[in-house]
Amino acid sequence: MVTRVLAKDVAQKAKRQTQKAARVVQKNVTDAVIGTLGLQGERMSKVDTAWLRMDSASNLMMILGVWVIHPKLKYEDLAQRIEERLLKYPRFVQCAVEDAAGATWVKDTAFDLRNHLVRETLPKKPKGREQEALQDRLAQLTMEPLSRHRPLWQFHLVEDYKGGSALMVRIHHCIADGIALISVTQSLVDGGAPPPVRKPREAHADGMEGAEAWIADALLKPLTNMTVKALGAAGEGAARSMGLLMEPQKGMEQGMHSSVDAAKMAYQVVTDLASLALMPDDSPTRLKGTPGSSKRVAWCPPIPLEEVKAVGKALNCSINDVLLSCVAGALGEYLKEHGDAVAGKEIRAMVPVNLRPMENAYKLGNQFGLAPLVLPVGMDNPVERVYEVRSRMRGLKGSMQPLLAFGLLAVAGLLIKPAQDALLNLFSKKTTAVMTNVPGPREKLKICGSTIEETLFWVPQSGSVGLGVSILSYGGGVQFGVVSDSTLCPDPQKIIDQFEPEFAKLSMLTLMLPWGE
């Protein structure tokens, strides 16, 4: 018996050493190829690699945004600003070169800004309907792949739009997540600055760098050492992971030294991992199915942020609770308008959760997890619905699911593309929408002397997910946007049109509650 155990242990060690040697050989081959080309490269993190390879015929992994600007913005002025600010971020002058082991960031020696900042002219529309032309063009751009032979981003400037200009932005998700791109936005506006000079990345003790080292310390070690002794040794890494999840902007001042705390953490990990793996399917609706190859985009005018705050304060709920409740109500009303029975129905939305301190956002890349939020679309009473959303959001705050989802993305980046697709499709099949809620600046920003009057963005959907919902507060207002697969939801404006009425109903009922009793 002892001999068999020892033989098994030796075999496992030999297998690990062989795999490590294979990784070294793959990296050396890639470095040799890049060296032969006379280029300098930086290995892409496994999480970013997963995003690079996630493009499909139905969903391209691009973050899409639009600015509505007044007065008009000149092409030459914007080009100069991009030269001075945006191109200081290395990722915006680098190509993503794939190989058998992953991908490498390589400087584009033939970089030409004219390939990335292009002029657009929208079709003429009757006065008051100009936004329709902008929405149509944005919908087309969601399904136009970025050239893999150039850095993976493109700006489209409409110099004449409603008396001002419109700037449409496409950035591949492998460059950065939405939180990191906020730092890019801040660098472009008046008063902004280029990113600080990055220091060379410190190598990990095992030869890993960047996100891979972070995953090893914060996730893999705690997960793969499930004995009491190993849990005690992994306590510091586990504490860092919990700290990033619970207070990502602050981190953790102290590690966990108690094996009891470590055991609790391990139990939470196992519980949340099981919850992720065994997620039930959400309610079948017309919003879920097999997506096609075209999109539709829509958004609403801003709602005053102070009104949303007032309702939240009166109901002892967060702004986020109020807005997500209105989204659930809007989706429910849309389904009812199309003749669908919604009583008791719920749909699952994946909500990004930031896992990095904002002071590190300029480094770009992807460091966020995903939390599954089930929206009660079949609950008619707006007050009852907002409290239900609040309860579910609170239930997610103590969860490690976002961190585990980040780890799964890293694992996916290690796999060949068919295996990666199979892993990630397990989650997309159980999800109807991707939903983001980002607080923007309270005051309106300027670029090249012109005011950014409206700003909207949408994150991509993956696999078979056909609906993206975004909420952005900016300049004293809140806007709600939807991007949808045209096969599953050909008329997202009808969802948008329900958002403000849902908020109005919630506001009215809030005023009617017996506050004096």
Secondary structure by P-SEA (a helix, b strand, c coil): caaaaaaaaaaaaaaaaaaaaaaaaaaaaaaaaaaaacbbbbbccaaaaaaaacccccccccccccccccccccaaaaaaaaaacccccccccbbbbbcccbbbbbbcccccccccbbbbbbccccccaaaaaaaaaaaaaaacccccccccbbbbbcccccccbbbbbbbbccccccccaaaaaaaaccccccccccccccccccccccaaaaaaaccaaaaacccaaaaaaaaaaaaaaaaaaaccccccccccccaaaaaaaaaaaaaaaaaaaaccccccccccccccccccccccccccaaaaaaaaaaacccaaaaaaaaaaaaaaaaaaaaccccccbbbbbbbbbbcccccccccccbbbbbbbbbbccccccaaaaaaaaaaaaaaacccaaaaaaaaaaaaaaaccaaaaaaaaaaaaaaccbbbbbbbcccbbbbccccccccccbbbbbcccccbbbbbbbcccbbbbbbbbcccccccaaaaaaaaaaaaaaaaaaaaaccccc
